[in-house]
């Protein structure tokens, strides 16, 4: 079910590819983004900025090797639910900023 990727130094496996790892990681990131309710949206803004920056760097690097459309097809294929989850979590985490904007 899971495979490993060997690194270049010594051939030791340092990254385990396991679907449960990705599921638990996405849940952890979404809970961290939703914790913006407690931090007045600061953790939400910080996390969404870093994820957007990382995604931009990945798109740029991949499009340098292949075409931009190829990069979109490779990333969107597995990231459609992940990005949707981040958008929903980001809207939940930024709720205090919305209330501050509307009522003050």
MIMARDO-128083 format. One record per atom (N, C-alpha, C, O): residue number from 1; atom name; x, y, z. Coordinates in Angstrom, 2 decimals, padded with zeros to 5 digits, m for minus. Example, Ala and Ser with C-alpha at 12.3 -4.5 7.8 and 13.67 -1.06 7.14 Angstrom:
! MIMARDO-128083
+-----+------+---------+---------+---------+
! pos ! site !      xx !      yy !      zz !
+-----+------+---------+---------+---------+
!   1 !    N !  013.19 ! m005.69 !  007.80 !
!   1 !   CA !  012.30 ! m004.50 !  007.80 !
!   1 !    C !  013.20 ! m003.30 !  007.80 !
!   1 !    O !  014.24 ! m003.32 !  008.46 !
!   2 !    N !  012.85 ! m002.25 !  007.08 !
!   2 !   CA !  013.67 ! m001.06 !  007.14 !
!   2 !    C !  012.90 !  000.03 !  007.87 !
!   2 !    O !  013.41 !  001.14 !  008.04 !
+-----+------+---------+---------+---------+
This chain:
! MIMARDO-128083
+-----+------+---------+---------+---------+
! pos ! site !      xx !      yy !      zz !
+-----+------+---------+---------+---------+
!   1 !    N !  000.82 ! m001.20 !  000.00 !
!   1 !   CA !  000.00 !  000.00 !  000.00 !
!   1 !    C !  000.86 !  001.25 !  000.00 !
!   1 !    O !  000.50 !  002.25 ! m000.63 !
!   2 !    N !  001.98 !  001.21 !  000.69 !
!   2 !   CA !  002.82 !  002.39 !  000.72 !
!   2 !    C !  004.18 !  002.07 !  000.12 !
!   2 !    O !  004.68 !  000.95 !  000.24 !
!   3 !    N !  004.75 !  003.05 ! m000.51 !
!   3 !   CA !  006.08 !  002.90 ! m001.09 !
!   3 !    C !  006.97 !  003.98 ! m000.50 !
!   3 !    O !  006.48 !  004.94 !  000.10 !
!   4 !    N !  008.24 !  003.82 ! m000.68 !
!   4 !   CA !  009.16 !  004.81 ! m000.13 !
!   4 !    C !  010.01 !  005.38 ! m001.26 !
!   4 !    O !  010.23 !  004.74 ! m002.29 !
!   5 !    N !  010.47 !  006.59 ! m001.05 !
!   5 !   CA !  011.35 !  007.26 ! m001.99 !
!   5 !    C !  012.73 !  007.31 ! m001.35 !
!   5 !    O !  012.87 !  007.76 ! m000.21 !
!   6 !    N !  013.73 !  006.84 ! m002.06 !
!   6 !   CA !  015.09 !  006.87 ! m001.53 !
!   6 !    C !  015.72 !  008.22 ! m001.82 !
!   6 !    O !  015.54 !  008.79 ! m002.89 !
!   7 !    N !  016.47 !  008.72 ! m000.84 !
!   7 !   CA !  017.17 !  009.97 ! m001.09 !
!   7 !    C !  018.50 !  009.68 ! m001.77 !
!   7 !    O !  018.90 !  008.52 ! m001.92 !
!   8 !    N !  019.17 !  010.73 ! m002.19 !
!   8 !   CA !  020.39 !  010.56 ! m002.97 !
!   8 !    C !  021.58 !  010.16 ! m002.11 !
!   8 !    O !  022.55 !  009.60 ! m002.64 !
!   9 !    N !  021.55 !  010.42 ! m000.84 !
!   9 !   CA !  022.69 !  010.15 !  000.02 !
!   9 !    C !  022.45 !  008.86 !  000.78 !
!   9 !    O !  021.62 !  008.83 !  001.69 !
!  10 !    N !  023.13 !  007.83 !  000.44 !
!  10 !   CA !  023.04 !  006.58 !  001.17 !
!  10 !    C !  021.86 !  005.72 !  000.80 !
!  10 !    O !  021.79 !  004.58 !  001.27 !
!  11 !    N !  020.95 !  006.19 ! m000.01 !
!  11 !   CA !  019.82 !  005.39 ! m000.44 !
!  11 !    C !  018.85 !  005.05 !  000.67 !
!  11 !    O !  018.10 !  004.07 !  000.55 !
!  12 !    N !  018.84 !  005.82 !  001.74 !
!  12 !   CA !  017.92 !  005.52 !  002.83 !
!  12 !    C !  016.58 !  006.17 !  002.57 !
!  12 !    O !  016.49 !  007.26 !  002.02 !
!  13 !    N !  015.55 !  005.48 !  002.97 !
!  13 !   CA !  014.20 !  005.97 !  002.76 !
!  13 !    C !  013.86 !  007.00 !  003.83 !
!  13 !    O !  013.84 !  006.69 !  005.02 !
!  14 !    N !  013.60 !  008.25 !  003.38 !
!  14 !   CA !  013.28 !  009.29 !  004.35 !
!  14 !    C !  011.87 !  009.84 !  004.15 !
!  14 !    O !  011.41 !  010.66 !  004.96 !
!  15 !    N !  011.18 !  009.42 !  003.11 !
!  15 !   CA !  009.83 !  009.89 !  002.86 !
!  15 !    C !  008.94 !  008.71 !  002.56 !
!  15 !    O !  009.17 !  007.96 !  001.60 !
!  16 !    N !  007.94 !  008.54 !  003.37 !
!  16 !   CA !  007.01 !  007.43 !  003.20 !
!  16 !    C !  005.75 !  007.95 !  002.53 !
!  16 !    O !  005.08 !  008.85 !  003.04 !
!  17 !    N !  005.43 !  007.39 !  001.37 !
!  17 !   CA !  004.24 !  007.81 !  000.65 !
!  17 !    C !  003.10 !  006.90 !  001.09 !
!  17 !    O !  003.05 !  005.72 !  000.74 !
!  18 !    N !  002.19 !  007.47 !  001.84 !
!  18 !   CA !  001.09 !  006.72 !  002.41 !
!  18 !    C ! m000.15 !  007.61 !  002.33 !
!  18 !    O ! m000.09 !  008.77 !  002.73 !
!  19 !    N ! m001.25 !  007.10 !  001.83 !
!  19 !   CA ! m002.45 !  007.96 !  001.71 !
!  19 !    C ! m002.94 !  008.48 !  003.06 !
!  19 !    O ! m003.47 !  009.59 !  003.12 !
!  20 !    N ! m002.77 !  007.72 !  004.11 !
!  20 !   CA ! m003.21 !  008.17 !  005.43 !
!  20 !    C ! m002.38 !  009.34 !  005.94 !
!  20 !    O ! m002.86 !  010.17 !  006.71 !
!  21 !    N ! m001.11 !  009.40 !  005.52 !
!  21 !   CA ! m000.28 !  010.54 !  005.89 !
!  21 !    C ! m000.85 !  011.82 !  005.27 !
!  21 !    O ! m000.95 !  012.84 !  005.94 !
!  22 !    N ! m001.21 !  011.76 !  004.00 !
!  22 !   CA ! m001.74 !  012.94 !  003.32 !
!  22 !    C ! m003.10 !  013.35 !  003.89 !
!  22 !    O ! m003.38 !  014.54 !  004.03 !
!  23 !    N ! m003.92 !  012.39 !  004.22 !
!  23 !   CA ! m005.23 !  012.70 !  004.82 !
!  23 !    C ! m005.03 !  013.37 !  006.18 !
!  23 !    O ! m005.66 !  014.39 !  006.46 !
!  24 !    N ! m004.17 !  012.80 !  007.01 !
!  24 !   CA ! m003.95 !  013.39 !  008.34 !
!  24 !    C ! m003.26 !  014.75 !  008.23 !
!  24 !    O ! m003.54 !  015.65 !  009.02 !
!  25 !    N ! m002.37 !  014.91 !  007.26 !
!  25 !   CA ! m001.70 !  016.20 !  007.07 !
!  25 !    C ! m002.69 !  017.27 !  006.62 !
!  25 !    O ! m002.66 !  018.40 !  007.12 !
!  26 !    N ! m003.59 !  016.92 !  005.69 !
!  26 !   CA ! m004.58 !  017.89 !  005.23 !
!  26 !    C ! m005.55 !  018.26 !  006.34 !
!  26 !    O ! m005.95 !  019.42 !  006.44 !
!  27 !    N ! m005.93 !  017.32 !  007.16 !
!  27 !   CA ! m006.80 !  017.62 !  008.30 !
!  27 !    C ! m006.10 !  018.54 !  009.28 !
!  27 !    O ! m006.71 !  019.48 !  009.80 !
!  28 !    N ! m004.83 !  018.29 !  009.53 !
!  28 !   CA ! m004.06 !  019.14 !  010.45 !
!  28 !    C ! m003.95 !  020.56 !  009.91 !
!  28 !    O ! m004.14 !  021.52 !  010.66 !
!  29 !    N ! m003.64 !  020.71 !  008.63 !
!  29 !   CA ! m003.53 !  022.05 !  008.05 !
!  29 !    C ! m004.87 !  022.76 !  008.07 !
!  29 !    O ! m004.93 !  023.95 !  008.37 !
!  30 !    N ! m005.95 !  022.05 !  007.76 !
!  30 !   CA ! m007.27 !  022.69 !  007.77 !
!  30 !    C ! m007.68 !  023.11 !  009.18 !
!  30 !    O ! m008.31 !  024.15 !  009.35 !
!  31 !    N ! m007.34 !  022.31 !  010.19 !
!  31 !   CA ! m007.63 !  022.71 !  011.58 !
!  31 !    C ! m006.81 !  023.92 !  011.98 !
!  31 !    O ! m007.29 !  024.79 !  012.70 !
!  32 !    N ! m005.56 !  023.98 !  011.50 !
!  32 !   CA ! m004.72 !  025.14 !  011.80 !
!  32 !    C ! m005.28 !  026.39 !  011.14 !
!  32 !    O ! m005.28 !  027.47 !  011.74 !
!  33 !    N ! m005.76 !  026.26 !  009.91 !
!  33 !   CA ! m006.36 !  027.41 !  009.23 !
!  33 !    C ! m007.63 !  027.85 !  009.94 !
!  33 !    O ! m007.88 !  029.04 !  010.08 !
!  34 !    N ! m008.43 !  026.89 !  010.39 !
!  34 !   CA ! m009.66 !  027.23 !  011.11 !
!  34 !    C ! m009.39 !  027.80 !  012.49 !
!  34 !    O ! m010.27 !  028.41 !  013.09 !
!  35 !    N ! m008.18 !  027.61 !  013.01 !
!  35 !   CA ! m007.86 !  028.18 !  014.32 !
!  35 !    C ! m007.78 !  029.70 !  014.27 !
!  35 !    O ! m007.58 !  030.35 !  015.30 !
!  36 !    N ! m007.93 !  030.27 !  013.09 !
!  36 !   CA ! m007.99 !  031.72 !  012.98 !
!  36 !    C ! m009.15 !  032.33 !  013.75 !
!  36 !    O ! m009.15 !  033.52 !  014.04 !
!  37 !    N ! m010.13 !  031.51 !  014.08 !
!  37 !   CA ! m011.24 !  031.98 !  014.93 !
!  37 !    C ! m010.68 !  032.44 !  016.27 !
!  37 !    O ! m011.15 !  033.42 !  016.83 !
!  38 !    N ! m009.68 !  031.74 !  016.77 !
!  38 !   CA ! m009.10 !  032.06 !  018.08 !
!  38 !    C ! m008.01 !  033.13 !  017.99 !
!  38 !    O ! m007.75 !  033.82 !  018.97 !
!  39 !    N ! m007.37 !  033.26 !  016.83 !
!  39 !   CA ! m006.25 !  034.20 !  016.68 !
!  39 !    C ! m006.63 !  035.43 !  015.87 !
!  39 !    O ! m005.77 !  036.12 !  015.35 !
!  40 !    N ! m007.93 !  035.70 !  015.78 !
!  40 !   CA ! m008.46 !  036.85 !  015.06 !
!  40 !    C ! m008.04 !  036.83 !  013.59 !
!  40 !    O ! m007.84 !  037.88 !  012.98 !
!  41 !    N ! m007.93 !  035.65 !  013.03 !
!  41 !   CA ! m007.64 !  035.49 !  011.62 !
!  41 !    C ! m006.17 !  035.54 !  011.23 !
!  41 !    O ! m005.84 !  035.38 !  010.06 !
!  42 !    N ! m005.28 !  035.76 !  012.19 !
!  42 !   CA ! m003.86 !  035.89 !  011.86 !
!  42 !    C ! m003.26 !  034.57 !  011.38 !
!  42 !    O ! m002.50 !  034.56 !  010.41 !
!  43 !    N ! m003.59 !  033.47 !  012.04 !
!  43 !   CA ! m003.05 !  032.18 !  011.59 !
!  43 !    C ! m003.63 !  031.79 !  010.24 !
!  43 !    O ! m002.96 !  031.13 !  009.44 !
!  44 !    N ! m004.86 !  032.19 !  009.97 !
!  44 !   CA ! m005.47 !  031.91 !  008.68 !
!  44 !    C ! m004.75 !  032.66 !  007.57 !
!  44 !    O ! m004.42 !  032.08 !  006.54 !
!  45 !    N ! m004.52 !  033.95 !  007.77 !
!  45 !   CA ! m003.83 !  034.75 !  006.76 !
!  45 !    C ! m002.42 !  034.22 !  006.53 !
!  45 !    O ! m001.99 !  034.10 !  005.38 !
!  46 !    N ! m001.71 !  033.91 !  007.60 !
!  46 !   CA ! m000.34 !  033.42 !  007.50 !
!  46 !    C ! m000.28 !  032.09 !  006.75 !
!  46 !    O !  000.54 !  031.92 !  005.85 !
!  47 !    N ! m001.14 !  031.16 !  007.11 !
!  47 !   CA ! m001.13 !  029.84 !  006.47 !
!  47 !    C ! m001.56 !  029.91 !  005.01 !
!  47 !    O ! m000.95 !  029.26 !  004.16 !
!  48 !    N ! m002.59 !  030.68 !  004.71 !
!  48 !   CA ! m003.03 !  030.79 !  003.33 !
!  48 !    C ! m001.99 !  031.50 !  002.47 !
!  48 !    O ! m001.82 !  031.15 !  001.30 !
!  49 !    N ! m001.29 !  032.48 !  003.04 !
!  49 !   CA ! m000.22 !  033.14 !  002.30 !
!  49 !    C !  000.90 !  032.16 !  001.98 !
!  49 !    O !  001.39 !  032.12 !  000.85 !
!  50 !    N !  001.31 !  031.36 !  002.97 !
!  50 !   CA !  002.39 !  030.40 !  002.73 !
!  50 !    C !  001.97 !  029.33 !  001.72 !
!  50 !    O !  002.77 !  028.94 !  000.87 !
!  51 !    N !  000.74 !  028.85 !  001.81 !
!  51 !   CA !  000.28 !  027.85 !  000.85 !
!  51 !    C !  000.19 !  028.44 ! m000.56 !
!  51 !    O !  000.54 !  027.76 ! m001.52 !
!  52 !    N ! m000.26 !  029.67 ! m000.68 !
!  52 !   CA ! m000.31 !  030.31 ! m001.99 !
!  52 !    C !  001.07 !  030.54 ! m002.56 !
!  52 !    O !  001.29 !  030.38 ! m003.76 !
!  53 !    N !  002.01 !  030.92 ! m001.70 !
!  53 !   CA !  003.39 !  031.11 ! m002.14 !
!  53 !    C !  004.00 !  029.79 ! m002.60 !
!  53 !    O !  004.63 !  029.73 ! m003.66 !
!  54 !    N !  003.80 !  028.74 ! m001.81 !
!  54 !   CA !  004.32 !  027.43 ! m002.19 !
!  54 !    C !  003.73 !  026.94 ! m003.50 !
!  54 !    O !  004.44 !  026.41 ! m004.35 !
!  55 !    N !  002.43 !  027.12 ! m003.67 !
!  55 !   CA !  001.78 !  026.70 ! m004.90 !
!  55 !    C !  002.30 !  027.50 ! m006.10 !
!  55 !    O !  002.48 !  026.94 ! m007.18 !
!  56 !    N !  002.55 !  028.78 ! m005.91 !
!  56 !   CA !  003.12 !  029.59 ! m006.98 !
!  56 !    C !  004.53 !  029.16 ! m007.35 !
!  56 !    O !  004.87 !  029.12 ! m008.53 !
!  57 !    N !  005.34 !  028.83 ! m006.36 !
!  57 !   CA !  006.69 !  028.36 ! m006.64 !
!  57 !    C !  006.66 !  027.02 ! m007.36 !
!  57 !    O !  007.45 !  026.79 ! m008.28 !
!  58 !    N !  005.75 !  026.14 ! m006.95 !
!  58 !   CA !  005.63 !  024.84 ! m007.61 !
!  58 !    C !  005.18 !  025.02 ! m009.05 !
!  58 !    O !  005.73 !  024.39 ! m009.96 !
!  59 !    N !  004.19 !  025.89 ! m009.28 !
!  59 !   CA !  003.73 !  026.14 ! m010.65 !
!  59 !    C !  004.85 !  026.71 ! m011.50 !
!  59 !    O !  005.04 !  026.29 ! m012.65 !
!  60 !    N !  005.60 !  027.67 ! m010.95 !
!  60 !   CA !  006.68 !  028.28 ! m011.72 !
!  60 !    C !  007.78 !  027.27 ! m012.05 !
!  60 !    O !  008.24 !  027.19 ! m013.18 !
!  61 !    N !  008.19 !  026.50 ! m011.03 !
!  61 !   CA !  009.24 !  025.51 ! m011.27 !
!  61 !    C !  008.82 !  024.43 ! m012.23 !
!  61 !    O !  009.60 !  024.01 ! m013.08 !
!  62 !    N !  007.59 !  023.98 ! m012.11 !
!  62 !   CA !  007.10 !  022.93 ! m013.00 !
!  62 !    C !  006.91 !  023.46 ! m014.42 !
!  62 !    O !  007.15 !  022.74 ! m015.39 !
!  63 !    N !  006.48 !  024.71 ! m014.53 !
!  63 !   CA !  006.27 !  025.27 ! m015.87 !
!  63 !    C !  007.59 !  025.60 ! m016.56 !
!  63 !    O !  007.63 !  025.72 ! m017.78 !
!  64 !    N !  008.66 !  025.75 ! m015.80 !
!  64 !   CA !  009.97 !  025.92 ! m016.41 !
!  64 !    C !  010.42 !  024.64 ! m017.08 !
!  64 !    O !  011.09 !  024.68 ! m018.12 !
!  65 !    N !  010.07 !  023.50 ! m016.50 !
!  65 !   CA !  010.45 !  022.20 ! m017.05 !
!  65 !    C !  009.49 !  021.79 ! m018.16 !
!  65 !    O !  009.92 !  021.40 ! m019.25 !
!  66 !    N !  008.20 !  021.88 ! m017.89 !
!  66 !   CA !  007.15 !  021.53 ! m018.84 !
!  66 !    C !  006.33 !  022.78 ! m019.14 !
!  66 !    O !  006.74 !  023.88 ! m018.78 !
!  67 !    N !  005.21 !  022.62 ! m019.77 !
!  67 !   CA !  004.35 !  023.77 ! m020.05 !
!  67 !    C !  003.47 !  024.08 ! m018.83 !
!  67 !    O !  003.33 !  023.26 ! m017.93 !
!  68 !    N !  002.90 !  025.29 ! m018.83 !
!  68 !   CA !  002.04 !  025.69 ! m017.72 !
!  68 !    C !  000.78 !  024.83 ! m017.66 !
!  68 !    O !  000.32 !  024.49 ! m016.57 !
!  69 !    N !  000.24 !  024.48 ! m018.81 !
!  69 !   CA ! m000.96 !  023.64 ! m018.82 !
!  69 !    C ! m000.68 !  022.25 ! m018.26 !
!  69 !    O ! m001.54 !  021.66 ! m017.61 !
!  70 !    N !  000.51 !  021.74 ! m018.50 !
!  70 !   CA !  000.90 !  020.46 ! m017.92 !
!  70 !    C !  001.01 !  020.56 ! m016.40 !
!  70 !    O !  000.64 !  019.64 ! m015.67 !
!  71 !    N !  001.53 !  021.69 ! m015.93 !
!  71 !   CA !  001.63 !  021.91 ! m014.49 !
!  71 !    C !  000.25 !  021.96 ! m013.85 !
!  71 !    O !  000.03 !  021.39 ! m012.78 !
!  72 !    N ! m000.67 !  022.65 ! m014.50 !
!  72 !   CA ! m002.03 !  022.75 ! m013.97 !
!  72 !    C ! m002.68 !  021.38 ! m013.92 !
!  72 !    O ! m003.32 !  021.03 ! m012.92 !
!  73 !    N ! m002.53 !  020.59 ! m014.97 !
!  73 !   CA ! m003.14 !  019.26 ! m015.00 !
!  73 !    C ! m002.57 !  018.33 ! m013.93 !
!  73 !    O ! m003.32 !  017.55 ! m013.34 !
!  74 !    N ! m001.27 !  018.40 ! m013.67 !
!  74 !   CA ! m000.66 !  017.54 ! m012.66 !
!  74 !    C ! m001.06 !  017.95 ! m011.25 !
!  74 !    O ! m001.29 !  017.09 ! m010.40 !
!  75 !    N ! m001.14 !  019.24 ! m011.00 !
!  75 !   CA ! m001.42 !  019.70 ! m009.64 !
!  75 !    C ! m002.91 !  019.66 ! m009.34 !
!  75 !    O ! m003.31 !  019.26 ! m008.25 !
!  76 !    N ! m003.74 !  020.06 ! m010.29 !
!  76 !   CA ! m005.17 !  020.08 ! m010.07 !
!  76 !    C ! m005.74 !  018.67 ! m009.90 !
!  76 !    O ! m006.72 !  018.48 ! m009.20 !
!  77 !    N ! m005.11 !  017.70 ! m010.55 !
!  77 !   CA ! m005.62 !  016.33 ! m010.48 !
!  77 !    C ! m005.70 !  015.83 ! m009.04 !
!  77 !    O ! m006.67 !  015.15 ! m008.68 !
!  78 !    N ! m004.74 !  016.14 ! m008.22 !
!  78 !   CA ! m004.80 !  015.67 ! m006.83 !
!  78 !    C ! m005.16 !  016.78 ! m005.85 !
!  78 !    O ! m005.50 !  016.51 ! m004.71 !
!  79 !    N ! m005.08 !  018.04 ! m006.29 !
!  79 !   CA ! m005.27 !  019.13 ! m005.35 !
!  79 !    C ! m006.64 !  019.76 ! m005.36 !
!  79 !    O ! m006.87 !  020.72 ! m004.62 !
!  80 !    N ! m007.57 !  019.25 ! m006.17 !
!  80 !   CA ! m008.86 !  019.90 ! m006.27 !
!  80 !    C ! m009.62 !  019.87 ! m004.94 !
!  80 !    O ! m010.22 !  020.87 ! m004.55 !
!  81 !    N ! m009.59 !  018.75 ! m004.25 !
!  81 !   CA ! m010.27 !  018.67 ! m002.96 !
!  81 !    C ! m009.47 !  019.36 ! m001.87 !
!  81 !    O ! m010.04 !  019.93 ! m000.94 !
!  82 !    N ! m008.15 !  019.33 ! m001.98 !
!  82 !   CA ! m007.30 !  019.97 ! m001.00 !
!  82 !    C ! m007.47 !  021.49 ! m001.04 !
!  82 !    O ! m007.56 !  022.14 !  000.00 !
!  83 !    N ! m007.50 !  022.06 ! m002.24 !
!  83 !   CA ! m007.67 !  023.50 ! m002.38 !
!  83 !    C ! m009.08 !  023.92 ! m001.95 !
!  83 !    O ! m009.24 !  024.95 ! m001.30 !
!  84 !    N ! m010.08 !  023.13 ! m002.31 !
!  84 !   CA ! m011.44 !  023.42 ! m001.87 !
!  84 !    C ! m011.55 !  023.39 ! m000.35 !
!  84 !    O ! m012.21 !  024.24 !  000.25 !
!  85 !    N ! m010.91 !  022.41 !  000.29 !
!  85 !   CA ! m010.91 !  022.34 !  001.75 !
!  85 !    C ! m010.22 !  023.53 !  002.37 !
!  85 !    O ! m010.67 !  024.03 !  003.40 !
!  86 !    N ! m009.12 !  024.01 !  001.76 !
!  86 !   CA ! m008.44 !  025.19 !  002.29 !
!  86 !    C ! m009.29 !  026.44 !  002.14 !
!  86 !    O ! m009.28 !  027.30 !  003.02 !
!  87 !    N ! m010.04 !  026.56 !  001.05 !
!  87 !   CA ! m010.90 !  027.72 !  000.87 !
!  87 !    C ! m012.01 !  027.72 !  001.92 !
!  87 !    O ! m012.31 !  028.76 !  002.52 !
!  88 !    N ! m012.62 !  026.57 !  002.15 !
!  88 !   CA ! m013.68 !  026.49 !  003.16 !
!  88 !    C ! m013.12 !  026.75 !  004.55 !
!  88 !    O ! m013.72 !  027.49 !  005.33 !
!  89 !    N ! m011.97 !  026.16 !  004.87 !
!  89 !   CA ! m011.35 !  026.39 !  006.18 !
!  89 !    C ! m010.92 !  027.84 !  006.34 !
!  89 !    O ! m011.02 !  028.41 !  007.42 !
!  90 !    N ! m010.44 !  028.44 !  005.25 !
!  90 !   CA ! m010.04 !  029.84 !  005.30 !
!  90 !    C ! m011.21 !  030.76 !  005.54 !
!  90 !    O ! m011.08 !  031.77 !  006.23 !
!  91 !    N ! m012.37 !  030.43 !  004.98 !
!  91 !   CA ! m013.55 !  031.26 !  005.22 !
!  91 !    C ! m014.02 !  031.12 !  006.66 !
!  91 !    O ! m014.50 !  032.08 !  007.26 !
!  92 !    N ! m013.89 !  029.94 !  007.22 !
!  92 !   CA ! m014.25 !  029.75 !  008.64 !
!  92 !    C ! m013.25 !  030.49 !  009.53 !
!  92 !    O ! m013.65 !  031.15 !  010.49 !
!  93 !    N ! m011.97 !  030.38 !  009.22 !
!  93 !   CA ! m010.95 !  031.02 !  010.05 !
!  93 !    C ! m010.94 !  032.53 !  009.97 !
!  93 !    O ! m010.49 !  033.19 !  010.90 !
!  94 !    N ! m011.44 !  033.09 !  008.87 !
!  94 !   CA ! m011.43 !  034.54 !  008.75 !
!  94 !    C ! m012.75 !  035.17 !  009.18 !
!  94 !    O ! m012.97 !  036.36 !  008.94 !
!  95 !    N ! m013.62 !  034.42 !  009.80 !
!  95 !   CA ! m014.90 !  034.94 !  010.28 !
!  95 !    C ! m014.73 !  036.11 !  011.25 !
!  95 !    O ! m015.49 !  037.07 !  011.14 !
!  96 !    N ! m013.78 !  036.08 !  012.20 !
!  96 !   CA ! m013.63 !  037.25 !  013.09 !
!  96 !    C ! m013.29 !  038.53 !  012.34 !
!  96 !    O ! m013.73 !  039.61 !  012.73 !
!  97 !    N ! m012.51 !  038.42 !  011.26 !
!  97 !   CA ! m012.20 !  039.62 !  010.49 !
!  97 !    C ! m013.44 !  040.16 !  009.80 !
!  97 !    O ! m013.61 !  041.38 !  009.68 !
!  98 !    N ! m014.30 !  039.28 !  009.35 !
!  98 !   CA ! m015.55 !  039.70 !  008.71 !
!  98 !    C ! m016.44 !  040.43 !  009.72 !
!  98 !    O ! m017.00 !  041.48 !  009.40 !
!  99 !    N ! m016.57 !  039.88 !  010.92 !
!  99 !   CA ! m017.40 !  040.54 !  011.92 !
!  99 !    C ! m016.81 !  041.88 !  012.35 !
!  99 !    O ! m017.54 !  042.84 !  012.59 !
! 100 !    N ! m015.50 !  041.95 !  012.45 !
! 100 !   CA ! m014.87 !  043.22 !  012.79 !
! 100 !    C ! m015.12 !  044.25 !  011.70 !
! 100 !    O ! m015.39 !  045.42 !  011.99 !
! 101 !    N ! m015.03 !  043.83 !  010.44 !
! 101 !   CA ! m015.26 !  044.74 !  009.33 !
! 101 !    C ! m016.70 !  045.22 !  009.28 !
! 101 !    O ! m016.96 !  046.39 !  008.98 !
! 102 !    N ! m017.64 !  044.34 !  009.56 !
! 102 !   CA ! m019.07 !  044.71 !  009.46 !
! 102 !    C ! m019.56 !  045.55 !  010.62 !
! 102 !    O ! m020.41 !  046.42 !  010.44 !
! 103 !    N ! m019.05 !  045.30 !  011.82 !
! 103 !   CA ! m019.64 !  045.91 !  013.00 !
! 103 !    C ! m018.82 !  047.04 !  013.60 !
! 103 !    O ! m019.29 !  047.71 !  014.52 !
! 104 !    N ! m017.61 !  047.28 !  013.12 !
! 104 !   CA ! m016.80 !  048.36 !  013.71 !
! 104 !    C ! m016.37 !  049.34 !  012.67 !
! 104 !    O ! m015.69 !  050.31 !  012.99 !
+-----+------+---------+---------+---------+
